[in-house]
């Protein structure tokens, strides 16, 4: 039984296999909160309809948690903190070992939840879970990740050492586009450092988070250590303002991310905020054409372009611009369908509003003089005529002043520019405010070296289109793509969710005996 949904449970056949369906036919049920180890039905009078993006049918209703409910979540986290923070690091490590095992076991169930609520293909949903799982696996290294430093004999009989301690109650606000990966960037790292957590998943697809709460409980996370509330702006403001919340992690849009960063910091909280992007791929004429075009098509159109690291802009250098017709043909071959259908390469956008925004930005490019080489706006998917589908779309000869370039489209749209030299491409990228990711395709090591040194972007791929680091490193988006001082996961994640204590101790070798009191200023010898 799905404890976090007040609905009947039956089976849905997908790709010849059966998964527990997260909603009932007939009237939709409701999504519960998770507070102090219990799935709690909200008493709110404000509800958000959650639609299947492939059909626009309402599949559940998500509450806007009341102030009382949100306060109870923070109170549960506060009360759980003393015990959890004093739990041995080895015990917290074992919980992470258990959690990664359970996530692997429930990969199919998590993937199905993501496909139903978010729309991405089952294969892409499994990738969503896997990239989050890798962070949990890395959290299992906490016994070495959290090591402090020691310097013995800083002066006679005196030692100085540091160690990391938890902050207290932390919070996370996650986006719709990665319903499993982004929550798994946050609460496992916070918990393994000894913190407790309040999580607000996207109101558009909270099902994966609710399943993760069940798995966390089964893994041995005590009641109150991690809690889930729901909502929109009121819940965001609550997290930013509550005096007991010490740190906030956010991934999402520019406007909201900047708002959370400013409001959270004004209230004395640590904030890490991953925001918008405009990721450029630079195609050099010496690149492996087959590899490059294949990677471009996947990185631009996969997940219907709803990735903060989507390669949404291509800059063709010199003769490489002649490859455009072949890229168009590859894009035409991608299959648009409901994410649960075999062979689907990309599914729908998250909402009708998102679809309309994408279509409007494409039209703005046409109106401003770009060449529309492939138009996916009018696509119809048989059996899913009410879905939020846009097919692969390519705008060519785009100029940096055009709206379709300056704004993050967040859809299956590739905008392309042509230049004569790599330095021209680098100038375009560095003039853009965002610094999330970029990639260069070349067979020249010298060209790659020059590019990585000159381009001002936090994450660079060399013949790798989406250079998201594995969790032994950190996600290092920069400039307007990030607000904060410490990045997500890896060593940076440990630093964000902990604070240093520095101890200076004096234990004299001599037997204490009778010593005169020191009345002068102490100095180190």
C-alpha positions as CSV (number, residue, x, y, z in Angstrom):
1,X,0.0,0.0,0.0
2,X,1.2,3.5,-0.8
3,X,1.1,5.2,2.6
4,X,1.7,8.6,1.2
5,X,-1.3,8.6,-1.1
6,X,-4.9,8.4,0.0
7,X,-6.1,6.5,-3.1
8,X,-6.8,3.0,-4.3
9,X,-3.8,1.1,-5.5
10,X,-3.9,-1.1,-8.6
11,X,-1.5,-2.0,-11.4
12,X,-0.3,-0.3,-14.5
13,X,1.3,-2.3,-17.3
14,X,4.4,-0.6,-18.7
15,X,6.7,-2.2,-21.3
16,X,5.3,-5.7,-20.5
17,X,5.9,-5.3,-16.7
18,X,3.8,-4.2,-13.8
19,X,4.5,-1.4,-11.4
20,X,2.4,-0.2,-8.4
21,X,0.4,2.7,-9.8
22,X,0.5,5.9,-7.8
23,X,-3.0,7.1,-8.4
24,X,-6.5,5.7,-8.7
25,X,-9.0,5.9,-11.6
26,X,-12.0,8.1,-10.8
27,X,-11.5,10.9,-8.4
28,X,-7.9,11.6,-7.6
29,X,-6.5,11.0,-4.1
30,X,-4.2,13.3,-2.2
31,X,-0.5,13.3,-1.4
32,X,0.4,13.3,2.3
33,X,3.2,14.9,4.2
34,X,5.9,13.1,6.1
35,X,6.3,14.4,9.6
36,X,8.0,12.7,12.6
37,X,8.1,9.3,10.9
38,X,4.4,9.4,9.9
39,X,2.5,10.0,6.7
40,X,0.1,12.9,7.6
41,X,-3.0,14.0,5.7
42,X,-3.0,17.8,5.5
43,X,-5.8,19.8,7.0
44,X,-5.3,22.6,4.4
45,X,-8.0,24.1,2.3
46,X,-5.5,24.9,-0.5
47,X,-4.7,22.0,-2.9
48,X,-2.7,21.8,-6.1
49,X,-3.9,19.5,-8.9
50,X,-1.0,17.3,-10.2
51,X,-1.4,16.3,-13.9
52,X,0.1,13.5,-15.9
53,X,2.0,15.6,-18.5
54,X,1.3,13.0,-21.2
55,X,-2.5,13.2,-20.8
56,X,-3.2,16.2,-18.5
57,X,-5.3,14.0,-16.4
58,X,-5.3,14.9,-12.6
59,X,-3.6,12.0,-10.8
60,X,-3.4,13.4,-7.3
61,X,-3.8,16.6,-5.3
62,X,-0.9,18.1,-3.4
63,X,-1.5,20.1,-0.3
64,X,-0.2,23.6,0.6
65,X,0.9,22.7,4.1
66,X,-0.5,24.9,6.8
67,X,1.7,27.0,9.1
68,X,0.9,24.6,11.9
69,X,1.9,21.6,9.8
70,X,5.1,23.2,8.7
71,X,6.0,24.2,12.3
72,X,5.4,20.6,13.4
73,X,7.9,19.4,10.8
74,X,10.6,21.7,12.0
75,X,9.7,20.9,15.6
76,X,10.1,17.2,14.9
77,X,13.5,17.9,13.2
78,X,14.6,20.0,16.2
79,X,13.6,17.3,18.7
80,X,15.4,14.6,16.7
81,X,18.6,16.6,16.3
82,X,20.2,16.0,19.8
83,X,20.0,12.2,19.5
84,X,20.8,12.0,15.8
85,X,23.8,14.4,15.9
86,X,25.3,12.3,18.8
87,X,24.8,9.0,16.9
88,X,28.2,7.7,15.9
89,X,29.5,8.3,12.4
90,X,29.7,4.6,11.9
91,X,26.0,4.2,12.6
92,X,25.1,7.0,10.2
93,X,27.3,5.4,7.6
94,X,25.4,2.1,8.0
95,X,22.1,3.9,7.4
96,X,23.5,5.2,4.1
97,X,24.6,1.7,3.2
98,X,21.1,0.5,3.8
99,X,19.6,3.4,1.9
100,X,21.6,2.9,-1.2
101,X,20.7,-0.8,-1.2
102,X,17.0,0.0,-0.9
103,X,17.1,2.6,-3.7
104,X,18.7,0.1,-6.0
105,X,16.0,-2.4,-5.1
106,X,13.2,0.1,-5.8
107,X,14.7,1.6,-9.0
108,X,11.7,0.5,-11.1
109,X,9.2,1.9,-8.7
110,X,11.0,5.2,-8.4
111,X,11.4,5.4,-12.2
112,X,7.7,4.8,-12.7
113,X,6.7,7.5,-10.3
114,X,8.9,10.0,-12.1
115,X,7.6,9.0,-15.5
116,X,4.0,9.3,-14.4
117,X,4.3,12.7,-12.7
118,X,7.2,14.4,-14.6
119,X,6.8,12.8,-18.0
120,X,10.4,11.8,-18.9
121,X,11.0,8.3,-20.4
122,X,11.5,5.4,-18.1
123,X,15.1,5.0,-19.2
124,X,15.8,8.7,-18.4
125,X,13.9,8.3,-15.1
126,X,16.2,5.5,-14.2
127,X,19.1,7.7,-14.9
128,X,17.6,10.4,-12.7
129,X,17.5,7.9,-9.8
130,X,21.0,6.5,-10.6
131,X,22.7,9.9,-10.4
132,X,21.1,10.5,-7.1
133,X,22.0,7.0,-5.9
134,X,25.7,7.8,-6.6
135,X,25.5,10.6,-4.2
136,X,24.2,8.3,-1.5
137,X,27.0,5.8,-2.3
138,X,29.5,8.6,-1.9
139,X,27.9,9.6,1.5
140,X,28.9,6.1,2.6
141,X,32.5,7.5,2.6
142,X,31.7,9.8,5.5
143,X,34.3,8.3,7.7
144,X,37.0,9.7,5.5
145,X,35.1,12.7,4.0
146,X,34.6,14.2,7.5
147,X,38.1,13.8,8.8
148,X,39.5,16.9,10.6
149,X,43.0,18.1,10.9
150,X,45.5,18.0,13.7
151,X,48.8,19.7,14.4
152,X,50.7,18.5,17.4
153,X,53.2,20.6,19.3
154,X,52.1,24.0,18.0
155,X,54.1,25.1,21.1
156,X,55.4,23.2,24.1
157,X,52.8,20.7,25.3
158,X,50.1,22.4,23.2
159,X,48.1,20.8,20.3
160,X,45.5,22.2,17.9
161,X,43.0,20.1,16.0
162,X,39.7,20.6,14.1
163,X,36.7,18.5,13.5
164,X,33.4,19.0,11.7
165,X,30.1,19.2,13.6
166,X,26.5,19.3,12.2
167,X,24.6,22.6,11.9
168,X,21.2,21.6,13.2
169,X,18.0,21.6,11.2
170,X,18.6,22.1,7.4
171,X,16.1,22.4,4.6
172,X,15.9,21.7,0.9
173,X,13.7,23.0,-1.9
174,X,13.8,20.9,-5.1
175,X,12.7,21.4,-8.7
176,X,10.4,19.4,-10.9
177,X,12.9,18.3,-13.5
178,X,14.8,15.8,-11.3
179,X,12.4,14.4,-8.8
180,X,14.8,11.8,-7.3
181,X,18.3,13.1,-8.1
182,X,18.0,16.5,-6.5
183,X,16.5,15.4,-3.2
184,X,19.3,12.8,-3.1
185,X,21.8,15.6,-3.5
186,X,20.5,17.1,-0.3
187,X,19.1,15.1,2.5
188,X,21.5,12.1,2.5
189,X,24.5,14.5,2.7
190,X,22.8,16.5,5.4
191,X,21.9,13.4,7.4
192,X,25.2,11.6,7.2
193,X,26.8,14.8,8.6
194,X,24.5,14.6,11.6
195,X,21.9,17.2,10.7
196,X,18.1,16.8,10.6
197,X,16.1,17.9,7.5
198,X,12.9,19.4,6.2
199,X,12.4,18.9,2.5
200,X,9.9,20.6,0.2
201,X,9.8,18.8,-3.1
202,X,8.3,20.3,-6.2
203,X,4.5,20.3,-6.0
204,X,4.4,19.1,-9.6
205,X,6.0,15.6,-8.9
206,X,6.5,14.8,-5.2
207,X,5.9,11.0,-5.6
208,X,9.6,10.0,-5.8
209,X,10.4,12.0,-2.7
210,X,7.6,10.3,-0.8
211,X,8.9,6.9,-1.8
212,X,12.4,7.9,-0.7
213,X,11.0,8.8,2.7
214,X,9.7,5.2,3.0
215,X,13.1,3.8,2.0
216,X,14.9,6.1,4.4
217,X,12.7,4.9,7.2
218,X,13.3,1.3,6.3
219,X,17.1,2.1,6.1
220,X,17.0,3.1,9.8
221,X,16.6,6.9,9.7
222,X,14.9,7.7,13.1
223,X,11.5,9.5,13.3
224,X,11.8,13.2,12.9
225,X,15.3,13.2,11.3
226,X,13.9,13.9,7.8
227,X,10.5,15.4,7.1
228,X,8.5,16.5,4.1
229,X,6.1,19.4,3.6
230,X,4.4,20.6,0.5
231,X,3.4,23.9,-1.1
232,X,4.4,26.9,-3.1
233,X,5.6,30.4,-2.1
234,X,4.2,30.2,1.5
235,X,6.3,27.1,2.2
236,X,9.4,28.7,0.6
237,X,9.0,31.8,2.7
238,X,8.5,29.6,5.8
239,X,11.8,27.8,5.2
240,X,13.6,31.1,4.5
241,X,12.2,32.7,7.7
242,X,12.1,30.0,10.3
243,X,14.8,30.8,12.9
244,X,15.5,27.1,13.7
245,X,16.5,26.3,10.1
246,X,20.2,26.9,9.7
247,X,20.9,26.1,6.0
248,X,18.9,26.0,2.8
249,X,19.7,24.1,-0.4
250,X,17.8,25.1,-3.6
251,X,17.8,24.0,-7.2
252,X,15.5,25.8,-9.7
253,X,14.8,28.9,-11.6
254,X,16.7,32.2,-11.6
255,X,13.9,34.3,-10.0
256,X,13.1,31.9,-7.2
257,X,16.8,31.0,-6.6
258,X,17.8,34.7,-6.2
259,X,14.8,35.3,-3.9
260,X,15.7,32.4,-1.7
261,X,19.3,33.3,-1.6
262,X,18.6,36.9,-0.6
263,X,15.9,36.2,1.9
264,X,17.7,33.2,3.5
265,X,20.9,35.1,3.8
266,X,19.1,38.1,5.3
267,X,17.9,35.7,8.0
268,X,21.4,34.5,8.8
269,X,21.2,31.2,7.0
270,X,23.7,29.4,4.8
271,X,22.3,29.1,1.3
272,X,23.4,27.2,-1.8
273,X,21.3,28.0,-4.8
274,X,21.7,26.4,-8.2
275,X,19.8,28.4,-10.8
276,X,19.4,29.0,-14.5
277,X,21.8,28.1,-17.4
278,X,22.6,28.6,-21.0
279,X,25.0,25.8,-21.8
280,X,27.0,26.1,-25.0
281,X,28.5,23.4,-27.1
282,X,31.4,24.5,-29.4
283,X,31.9,22.3,-32.4
284,X,35.3,22.6,-34.0
285,X,35.8,21.5,-37.6
286,X,38.3,18.8,-36.6
287,X,35.8,17.1,-34.3
288,X,34.7,13.5,-34.9
289,X,31.5,14.3,-36.8
290,X,29.5,11.2,-36.0
291,X,30.3,11.3,-32.3
292,X,29.6,15.0,-32.1
293,X,26.3,15.0,-33.9
294,X,25.0,12.0,-31.9
295,X,26.0,13.7,-28.6
296,X,24.5,17.0,-29.6
297,X,21.1,15.5,-30.4
298,X,21.0,13.6,-27.1
299,X,22.2,16.5,-25.0
300,X,19.9,19.1,-26.6
301,X,16.7,17.1,-26.8
302,X,16.9,14.4,-24.1
303,X,14.5,14.9,-21.2
304,X,12.6,17.2,-23.5
305,X,15.3,19.8,-22.8
306,X,14.2,20.1,-19.2
307,X,17.7,19.9,-17.7
308,X,19.7,22.7,-16.2
309,X,22.7,21.1,-18.0
310,X,21.0,20.6,-21.3
311,X,23.2,21.6,-24.2
312,X,20.8,24.1,-25.5
313,X,23.1,26.3,-27.6
314,X,25.5,25.1,-30.3
315,X,28.3,27.3,-31.8
316,X,29.7,25.9,-35.0
317,X,33.2,27.1,-35.8
318,X,34.3,27.4,-39.4
319,X,33.5,24.6,-41.7
320,X,31.6,22.7,-39.0
321,X,28.6,24.8,-39.9
322,X,28.2,22.6,-42.9
323,X,27.1,19.7,-40.6
324,X,23.7,21.4,-39.8
325,X,21.7,19.4,-42.3
326,X,22.9,16.1,-40.8
327,X,22.1,17.3,-37.3
328,X,18.6,18.1,-38.5
329,X,18.2,14.6,-39.9
330,X,19.3,13.0,-36.6
331,X,16.9,15.1,-34.6
332,X,14.0,14.1,-36.9
333,X,14.6,10.5,-36.1
334,X,14.1,11.0,-32.3
335,X,10.7,9.5,-31.2
336,X,8.4,11.7,-29.2
337,X,5.9,9.7,-27.1
338,X,4.6,9.2,-23.6
339,X,7.5,8.3,-21.4
340,X,6.1,4.9,-20.5
341,X,6.0,3.8,-24.2
342,X,8.7,1.5,-25.7
343,X,11.2,3.4,-27.9
344,X,10.4,6.9,-26.7
345,X,13.4,9.2,-26.8
346,X,11.7,12.2,-25.2
347,X,8.4,12.7,-23.4
348,X,6.2,15.7,-22.8
349,X,7.0,19.0,-21.1
350,X,5.8,19.4,-17.5
351,X,2.7,21.6,-18.1
352,X,0.7,23.3,-20.8
353,X,2.2,26.6,-19.6
354,X,5.7,25.3,-20.1
355,X,4.7,24.1,-23.6
356,X,3.3,27.5,-24.5
357,X,6.4,29.3,-23.2
358,X,8.6,27.2,-25.3
359,X,6.5,27.7,-28.4
360,X,6.5,31.5,-27.8
361,X,10.3,31.6,-27.5
362,X,10.6,29.6,-30.7
363,X,8.3,32.1,-32.5
364,X,10.3,35.0,-31.1
365,X,13.4,33.6,-32.8
366,X,11.6,33.3,-36.1
367,X,10.3,36.9,-35.7
368,X,13.8,38.2,-35.0
369,X,15.2,36.5,-38.1
370,X,16.5,33.1,-37.1
371,X,16.1,30.2,-39.5
372,X,13.7,27.5,-38.3
373,X,15.3,24.4,-39.6
374,X,13.1,22.0,-37.6
375,X,9.8,22.8,-36.0
376,X,8.4,20.5,-33.4
377,X,5.6,22.7,-32.2
378,X,2.8,21.1,-34.1
379,X,3.5,17.5,-33.1
380,X,0.7,15.2,-32.2
381,X,1.2,12.0,-30.4
382,X,-1.5,9.4,-31.2
383,X,-3.3,8.4,-28.1
384,X,-1.9,11.3,-26.1
385,X,-3.4,14.2,-28.0
386,X,-3.9,16.3,-24.8
387,X,-0.2,15.9,-23.7
388,X,2.3,18.7,-23.5
389,X,4.4,17.6,-26.4
390,X,6.9,19.6,-28.4
391,X,9.2,17.8,-30.8
392,X,12.9,18.5,-31.4
393,X,13.3,22.1,-32.8
394,X,16.3,23.8,-34.3
395,X,16.8,27.5,-34.7
396,X,19.8,28.4,-36.9
397,X,21.7,31.6,-37.5
398,X,20.7,32.9,-34.1
399,X,22.2,36.1,-32.8
400,X,23.2,36.7,-29.1
401,X,20.7,39.6,-29.0
402,X,17.7,37.4,-29.8
403,X,15.3,36.5,-27.0
404,X,15.6,32.8,-27.8
405,X,19.3,33.1,-26.9
406,X,19.1,35.4,-23.9
407,X,16.4,33.3,-22.1
408,X,16.7,29.8,-20.9
409,X,14.1,28.0,-23.1
410,X,13.9,24.7,-21.0
411,X,12.5,22.7,-23.8
412,X,13.6,20.5,-26.7
413,X,15.0,23.5,-28.7
414,X,18.6,23.9,-29.9
415,X,19.6,27.4,-30.9
416,X,22.7,27.5,-33.1
417,X,25.2,30.2,-34.0
418,X,28.1,30.2,-36.5
419,X,31.5,31.9,-36.0
420,X,34.9,31.8,-37.7
421,X,37.2,31.1,-34.7
422,X,37.2,29.5,-31.3
423,X,38.0,32.8,-29.7
424,X,34.8,34.3,-31.1
425,X,32.9,31.4,-29.6
426,X,34.6,31.9,-26.2
427,X,33.7,35.6,-26.2
428,X,30.0,34.8,-26.8
429,X,30.1,32.3,-23.9
430,X,31.9,34.6,-21.5
431,X,29.6,37.5,-22.4
432,X,26.6,35.3,-21.4
433,X,25.8,35.7,-17.7
434,X,25.4,32.0,-17.0
435,X,28.2,29.7,-16.0
436,X,26.7,26.3,-15.4
437,X,28.3,24.1,-18.1
438,X,29.9,24.1,-21.6
439,X,31.4,21.5,-23.9
440,X,33.9,21.6,-26.8
441,X,34.1,18.9,-29.5
442,X,37.6,18.6,-31.0
443,X,40.3,16.1,-31.8
444,X,43.0,18.6,-30.8
445,X,44.4,18.5,-27.2
446,X,45.9,21.9,-27.7
447,X,42.5,23.4,-28.7
448,X,40.8,21.7,-25.7
449,X,43.5,23.0,-23.3
450,X,43.2,26.6,-24.7
451,X,39.4,26.4,-24.4
452,X,39.3,25.1,-20.8
453,X,41.7,27.8,-19.7
454,X,39.9,30.7,-21.4
455,X,36.2,29.9,-21.0
456,X,34.6,31.3,-17.8
457,X,32.2,28.4,-17.0
458,X,32.2,26.2,-13.9
459,X,31.9,22.8,-15.6
460,X,33.6,22.0,-18.9
461,X,33.2,18.9,-21.1
462,X,35.8,17.9,-23.7
463,X,33.9,15.7,-26.1
464,X,31.5,15.2,-23.2
465,X,28.2,17.1,-23.8
466,X,26.8,17.1,-20.3
467,X,29.7,17.4,-17.9
468,X,27.9,16.8,-14.6
469,X,30.7,15.6,-12.2
470,X,30.4,12.4,-10.3
471,X,29.9,12.8,-6.6
472,X,33.5,12.4,-5.6
473,X,33.8,15.9,-7.1
474,X,31.2,18.7,-6.7
475,X,28.7,20.3,-8.9
476,X,30.5,23.6,-9.7
477,X,28.2,25.9,-11.7
478,X,29.3,29.5,-11.5
479,X,28.5,33.1,-12.2
480,X,24.7,33.7,-12.6
481,X,24.0,30.0,-12.4
482,X,24.9,29.8,-8.7
483,X,24.5,31.8,-5.6
484,X,26.4,30.9,-2.4
485,X,29.8,30.0,-1.3
486,X,29.8,26.2,-1.2
487,X,28.6,23.9,-4.0
488,X,26.5,20.7,-3.9
489,X,27.7,17.2,-3.0
490,X,31.3,15.9,-2.9
491,X,33.7,17.6,-0.4
492,X,31.8,20.9,-0.9
493,X,28.6,19.2,0.2
494,X,30.2,18.0,3.4
495,X,31.5,21.5,4.1
496,X,28.1,23.1,3.4
497,X,26.3,20.8,5.9
498,X,28.9,21.0,8.7
499,X,30.9,23.6,10.6
500,X,34.4,23.5,11.9
501,X,35.4,23.4,15.6
502,X,39.0,24.2,16.4
503,X,40.4,23.0,19.7
504,X,43.6,24.2,21.3
505,X,44.6,22.0,24.2
506,X,47.4,22.2,26.8
507,X,48.5,19.1,28.8
508,X,51.9,19.6,30.4
509,X,54.4,16.8,30.6
510,X,55.4,17.8,34.1
511,X,53.4,16.7,37.1
512,X,51.2,19.7,37.9
513,X,52.7,20.4,41.3
514,X,52.6,23.9,42.9
515,X,53.0,26.5,40.1
516,X,52.8,30.3,40.5
517,X,49.9,32.0,38.7
518,X,50.8,33.6,35.4
519,X,49.9,37.3,35.4
520,X,51.5,38.4,32.1
521,X,50.1,38.2,28.6
522,X,50.6,34.5,27.4
523,X,52.9,34.1,24.4
524,X,53.8,31.0,22.3
525,X,57.3,29.8,22.6
